[in-house]
Structure formats: C-alpha cells, structure tokens
Amino acid sequence: MTSLDEARELLRQFPVADGHNDLPWALREQVRYDLDARDIATDQSAHLHTDLPRLRAGGVGAQFWSVYVRSDLPEPVPATLEQIDCVRQLIARYPADLRAALTAADMEAARGEGRIASLMGAEGGHSIASSLATLRALYALGVRYMTLTHNDNIPWADSATDEPGVGGLSAFGREVVREMNREGMLVDLSHVAPTTMRDALDTTVAPVIFSHSSSRAVCDHPRNIPDDVLERLPANGGVAMVTFVPKFVLQAAVDWTAAADENMREHGFHPLDTTSEAMKVHRAFEDSHPRPVATAATVADHLDHMREAAGIDHIGIGGDYDGTAFTPDGLHDVSGYPNLIAELLSRGWSKPDLAKLTWQNAVRVLGAAEDVARAERSRRGPSNATLAQLDG
C-alpha cells in the first residue's frame, strides 16, 4: 500500500475537519448566490476550489464555512447575514452530503452518517459592529467562531496587517472575548496582531483557535503565529490550523505577493479579488513574473514545526480554499488533502497523531468551548456593555 493509499484509508475513518473555506464569499462575488449557476453537486473546477465531489475525494468530514465580508463594506452586519443565509441554503439544497452542525456531538453524528458537518465562522470583528447583542445573534444563527479581525484594525482589536491601534485588545475587546466564552463561540486568532493574540490568551477561559494560520518561524509573514504564542496553546487547550496559502507558507512567495498585490491595485482591483477580470490581471502578472510554487511538503514543514512548538494535540488544518488566488502544487483544491497526509506519513507521522490533526483536535476544541459556556452561563448573564462605556 502506498502512502497515498494509507492516507485515503485514514481519512475514511478520521476525515479532515477544515477550519476555513471561503466558498460563500466566492458564490457572492461570482454569481450573487445563484446556486443554480454554481451547482456544487457537479464539477466546478473551472470556477471554484470547492464542490461536493472534490470534498468527498479529499476526505473532508467537517467544514467551517467562512461567512466573511470585507471590512470596508459600509454595512457589514446585513452582508454577514447574507453569507449565513448562503450556507443555510447550501445545507438545505444538498442534504445527502451536508449536515448542519452546531456542536461537537453534531460533528460526530455527521461523521457517523457519512455527511459533511457544516459549521460557520465569522471572519472579522467588524461583522458585529461593536455590538455584543449582534455577537449573540450570530451565535444564535449558528456561527461557532469569530476571527477577531480581518486585514484591518477594528475599534477594539489590532490586525496583523495594519498599523498598531489599541495595542492588542481594548477593554471592550476583552469583553468581546469574555462574551464569546459565555456563548460558546470559539475565539479565532488568525489575522490578528501578536499583541492581540497574547491579550486574548490572557483574557479567555476557553480554548482558542487559529482557523487558518501557519508558523512565523518557518515563514516570516505577519499573518503567521510566533513561537511564543504556539507554546501557550497546551495550557490554553487551543488548536492552530495550518493554512495552505502560498504567500503565508513559502518565504519566496512573500516578496512576489507584495509585487502582485501592488499590480492589482494599479489596475483598480482589490488584491483579494478573485473575479474573472481580476484573475486575468493576476495571470498576466504571473506570465511575466513566474510565481514561486509551494507544495504539500512546504505545508508539512510548517506542521512539523507547529507540532514541535505546540504539541500534537494543538494543531489542525484550515486550507483557506476559495479565499486565495493561488494554491500549492498537490493541494490545488479540496481534493488534495490526501497528498498532505501522505507527505506526513512519509515523514514518520503516526496514524494516531494524524487522526488528531485531521479530526480529533477540532472536535475536542469545540466541545471544550461548549463546556466553558455552560459554566460561564451558570454564573453570569449576558453583557450589555458598549464600546463607549468601556473604551471611552
């Protein structure tokens, strides 16, 4: 049996619970949620990284669908609700393949049924418009993690890719973390500044996640996780989910991406735009400036280091499919996970360790957040604090 055969066999028992997939945003941008125009029951490889046949081929058993909206939208809350509605429509449209999941028990039930547990994560605190009531409403609608920032600072938290604002988390930001603990919503520290990571870890009483981040020691990009933060995860109980985005995992791609992003801006496109016209600009740039290519081995290098820094119980996978223009060789789309598992098998990773990486750690961390929420709700009610009250 080859390593790839072994990988597929392992994923049949312990499928991938992936922390981040931007399919809802791609559907918004490409077809304004016209699910007939992008029927993911059929091959959508001409348009998307994700469809049901490729999720099955990739051994995916649970997916946190990102309900991301851009931080520069004038009304982020209704746009976030539209993203949530998109996920609900997908689940309703494909009941034989997708199952709504709100809890760790739901994840396990979906696995037992051979369906893909479908969870939601809000990407960026701008999605709650500095309102704890809105945070609770998103939880009631099924959102089970919130990334504290996206690429830009918000009034109460600093982003990794913006200038320092409040120096990490403000007093209101810490109250957001406490309220997330009370609800059972995972605190996601991808995208945030290291100061925000540390403040969140100092504040939370529940495990945190990084839904799609890699190791800063391996690739020095501000979106990645410093070792001192990785080393705090065992005490916290959290999970860092490695991402596949080449500009975050391959050092040579960092400089190339900076030039490619500037080229996009010069042509009037946002660097994260993946519409067909924007991709034409991307491809023209790549034709004249060959892109450094990451591979499954590149991602495995990050996982080797993250396992050493945080321990096997505190790592996972968050590919960021349909949220990036480029993907590594061997990890072109959601069918590629077996190639990463085969690479790790070839490096001597044991099957019990791989089961933790793919499935068990993600299920455990959500269950732990639920346990904390029960305890927190028994001792205090919801917070109605405001940004103005706490931050002045």
Phi, psi and omega in degrees: 000130179283166177300324180292320176298317178298320180298314180295322178295318178298318182290338174293329180268318181233083185291171179285130166255099188270136187278347187197121175218129187264025179308317181301321179292320178299320179293324176295312185290320187277316189225013180048050174067021175280095187286344171289325181286338177227070182284102187285000169287347180242169182297118178244026185296341176286343187234329192225159170278347194233131164204169186296317178301320181284329172299318178295315180296329181278353180074036180272128180245346177207142180222125165278108176279125179286132173255043180299143164225152182296143184286347179266005176291137182293333180230081185289332185293309177298327177294322176296320177297323177295322177295317176300317178299323178299314179298317179298321177296319179298315181297318180292327184283330186235061186293338179286340184248327185245140175230130175299136180228129178245343186223168175298323178297323177297321178299314180293323178297318178298318178300317180297330180272353184075022176253165181267114178297126185246111180245171180231145174227130177274131186254090176120128181294346174300340181292346177253358177050043177056039181232118178291329175296321176294321175304312180295324178295320177297320177298317180298331179276358174113359181288127186245358162212158171226126172286127190295326173222167163254227186280347182243150172301154167240171187302338187239007181203145180265138177269155178292336188244030176225169177287148180305135181246283181263002178082026182128247173250138172280180176300319178293322177301320177293327176293324175301315179299316180297321180290324174298318176302317182293324180283329188098017178269126181294137175276115182259124185253013167295150177077345186270159178293152176306326177297322177292319176305311185292319178297320179296317178295328177289336187263319189291148170249005177241158176299148176257170169229161161245108189286336179196080180215152180241196189266126179288333178292331180274321178221115189278075175240140184298343177284350184266173190260123176293155182299323182296331177283315175305321183290345177273348185295323178302318179292327180279329184090005187281180184224129175257119185259114183296140176256162184257356187301118186306323183288352175255346185245342184239118186302321181296335181281342182296309181294320179300318182294322178301318178291320179294321179296319179296322177298320178298315180297320180297334179264007175085017180246148170291140181302335181267004182291125179242021174293165186299320180293319178295321181292331174298320178294316177303311185292324177296319177296318181294326179299324182264347179225087185309133185278131172299137189252120171277163180224176174301327178295325177300313179295321179298326176301319177295316181295322176303314182289318181296323176297319179294321185280320187253335184099154186295336182281000190229028177227155180203200186228132175217087194296328184070032177295148184062013173239009181218147180285330186233151179226161181288155170301134182087345178232043187297328183203189187290355175278355191271353184306321179303330179294323177292317180296321177297320177299317180291322175300320180292341178267003175095010176294136181280159178294322174298322178293320179293326176298322176294315181300313188280320191230306195294321182295319180295318179295317181299316186292323177293318177298322179294321177297323177296319179297316179297318182299318178300317180293318182293320180292332180287341184250347179204157178270182181293148178272137175246021179297152178242163176302316182296321181294318187268329184251352176080000000 
